[in-house]
Each structure stands twice: as C-alpha cells, then as structure tokens.
Amino acid sequence: MGLINLNNIVRARPKAESRTYADILLDFARRISLIVLIMITMSLGFAIAAETINKFVAVVNDEVITQQDIDQLLAVMYAQYSQEFKGDELLQKMEQVKKDILNQVVEDKLVLSRAKELGIKVTESEIDERLEYIKKGFPSEEEFYKTLETQGVTMANLKDRYRDQIMMKKLVDYEVRSRISVLPSDVSAYYEKHMSEFREGDKYKVKNILIKAKDDVSAELVKVEIDDIYKKLKEGWSFDELAKQYSQGPNAEKGGDMGYIEKGQMLEVLDNAIFKLKPGEFSEPVKSEIGYHVFKVEDINYGKQGSIEEAQKNIQMMLFQVKFKEKVSEWLAGLKKKAYISIK
C-alpha cells in the first residue's frame, strides 16, 4: 500500500530515472516508516477532538500504538486519497486503509524497536544532510519553513522523524541488504530465459487513409465509402493518390505517410491491423472511435537483440528487488515471531 511519507509532505525533489541499491532500500524504509509521517491532526470529517481519550490500541515490545496515532495517520491518508479519488471510490479506498493500517504501524514499530535494540545511531550531520536535500526541493528556504508552519510541523519534530527514518534504513541495510547477492550466473540464467525482453521493438513505416465518422448514422455512410476505397486498392489503385484524394487524416497531403511507429503507440485495435502486415500489404478497413482506417506497411526495421552486457545492470537491479522483497517479508515475519505484540 502506497502510504504518504515525510518526503511527500515536504516535496522532495524528483528522483532520477536510474535507481541504485540505496534507492531501493530507501523506498522500503519509506514504506515501513509510517512512524515518520507528519503527526498532525487535519481538519477532516474524522479529525480528532482534543478531549478524546487517547487509548492504547497495541503494544509492540516497548513501543506503544495509540488510537490517536491511527486516527492521525488515517487523516493523512484521507488528505492524500481525496486528491485522487471521489465519492464511493474514496470511501472504498479508506475502508481498505482502515483494515491495513494497524498492521503497517505494527511493522513500523517492530523495525524501530529492533533498531533501538541493536543500538543503531544516527548523527546530527546525517539528519542535517537529509534536511538540506529536502530544502533544495523548494524555491527558497523561506518557502520551506513556510510549508512546515502551514502543516504544523516544527524543525525539532521534523528532525525526530528523519532520525527514525534513517535509523530504520540503517537497520534494513544491516540485516537485509548485506545478506543479498546477485551472482553472474543468476544474471545469465535470467537473460537466457527472457531474451525477448531485451530486444528492441520492430518499427513499421506506415501509411494511413482515414475517413471520420461523427456518429452511428454517419458511420454507416463512412463504411460504404471506406469499402469503396478498399475495393480500389485491391484493383491496384495507388495508395498515395487515394490517401490524398479521400483521407481526412493530418497526413493526407503526404499520401497518408505516418512515418515509423512501434507497437503500443496506437490503439490496440489499430495495432492488431498494422503489425500483422508485411511490407507492401494493406489492411482491411478497421473501425476506431473516430472513424474507419485502411493501413499500408511500406517498410519494417527489425529491432536488434540487446546483449547481456547491455542488459546486465537492469537484470541485476530487477533480481535484487525480487530477492529484497522476499527477504524483507521473511525478516519481518521473524521479528513478529520474536516480538511481544498485544492488540487491545
């Protein structure tokens, strides 16, 4: 479940496309670090009244989970989901969150408790480095502090959250990452079984005749017209000339020339018509949301097979993520088995 984390609230800079092992581990640390969410009570329908009794809902080793912890996290989740979903869909999402959130918080407390047990330390310079990174995502330092104030977060509170987050990531590095390895033989075996994944897509040089239809009535008339064009093509008429004369597509003046395209760029129904053709062949009339089409394939540039050397980094990263996910699940299960957990 993709829960908000501290970096979402304070608008961290977008990540680069390339992901390192550290990126993956940090993502995990963010996922499990519900306790580093900004603990603010938001003025929502289920916001917490000040006089509400803050009862215990669970105890995890020496860590306590209160009803206020849960309600505040639900408020944060509501704020996130209400921007993406509305009405019944929003209610359904929140119902699912309510079912899952206690288990998520328990896992977070388990990880933090284990980190404290091992005496994992976080230096002030590590926290400051994280803060500086976050600040750079704002137009100015003034805007950064203004955002904190708006969200009711003090600098001390923010530092505490990052201290916990960094501590948890260090624990994951120590107890999970250090025990994962991706061997060259693993990479080779995956490459041999999935070679098609590393092959460049074929590019088809395509021409198109499009006759537009505004509604079902006009579609019937358009079908008669496109069938007549198709008949002329079978009789040997020039595709280019027919496109210039009849096509209502943006490339009609160029004989319907669409250039080179790859599978997935067009609607599926159009892809199905185009990518079974050989050079020189044209399709039967194909109906889409905007009208009827006839396609012709002029040429095919077949994609080359990527080498294992080119694919190695991506395979390594993918296999690491798979192993990491498995190990994390095993590790959390082990923590739960050894821990004292009491759900009230």
Residue, then its C-alpha position, 0 to 999 in steps of 0.5 A: m500500500g502506497l502510504i504518504n511519507l515525510n518526503n511527500i509532505v515536504r516535496a522532495r525533489p524528483k528522483a532520477e530515472s536510474r535507481t541504485y541499491a540505496d534507492i531501493l532500500l530507501d523506498f522500503a524504509r519509506r514504506i515501513s516508516l509510517i512512524v515518520l509521517i507528519m503527526i498532525t491532526m487535519s481538519l477532516g470529517f474524522a479529525i480528532a477532538a482534543e478531549t478524546i481519550n487517547k487509548f492504547v490500541a497495541v503494544v509492540n515490545d516497548e513501543v506503544i500504538t495509540q488510537q490517536d496515532i491511527d486516527q492521525l495517520l488515517a487523516v493523512m491518508y484521507a488528505q492524500y486519497s481525496q486528491e485522487f479519488k471521489g465519492d464511493e471510490l474514496l470511501q472504498k479506498m479508506e475502508q481498505v486503509k482502515k483494515d491495513i493500517l494497524n498492521q503497517v504501524v505494527e511493522d513500523k514499530l517492530v523495525l524501530s524497536r529492533a533498531k533501538e535494540l541493536g543500538i543503531k545511531v544516527t548523527e546530527s550531520e546525517i539528519d542535517e544532510r537529509l534536511e538540506y536535500i529536502k530544502k533544495g526541493f523548494p524555491s527558497e528556504e523561506e518557502f520551506y519553513k513556510t510549508l512546515e508552519t502551514q502543516g504544523v510541523t516544527m524543525a525539532n519534530l521534523k528532525d525526530r522523524y528523519r532520525d527514525q527514518i534513517m535509523m530504520k534504513k540503517l537497520v534494513d541495510y544491516e540485516v537485509r541488504s548485506r545478506i543479498s547477492v546477485l551472482p553472474s550466473d543468476v544474471s545469465a540464467y535470467y537473460e537466457k530465459h527472457m531474451s525477448e525482453f531485451r530486444e528492441g521493438d520492430k518499427y513499421k513505416v506506415k501509411n494511413i487513409l482515414i475517413k471520420a465518422k461523427d456518429d452511428v448514422s454517419a458511420e454507416l455512410v463512412k463504411v460504404e465509402i471506406d469499402d469503396i476505397y478498399k475495393k480500389l486498392k485491391e484493383g491496384w489503385s495507388f495508395d498515395e493518390l487515394a490517401k490524398q484524394y479521400s483521407q481526412g487524416p493530418n497526413a493526407e497531403k503526404g499520401g497518408d505517410m505516418g512515418y515509423i511507429e512501434k507497437g503500443q503507440m496506437l490503439e490496440v485495435l489499430d495495432n492488431a491491423i498494422f503489425k500483422l502486415k508485411p511490407g507492401e500489404f494493406s489492411e482491411p478497413v478497421k473501425s476506431e472511435i473516430g472513424y474507419h482506417v485502411f493501413k499500408v506497411e511500406d517498410i519494417n526495421y527489425g529491432k536488434q537483440g540487446s546483449i547481456e552486457e547491455a542488459q546486465k545492470n537492469i537484470q541485476m537491479m530487477l533480481f535484487q528487488v525480487k530477492f529484497k522483497e522476499k527477504v524483507s517479508e521473511w525478516l519481518a515475519g521473524l521479528k513478529k515471531k520474536a516480538y511481544i505484540s498485544i492488540k487491545 
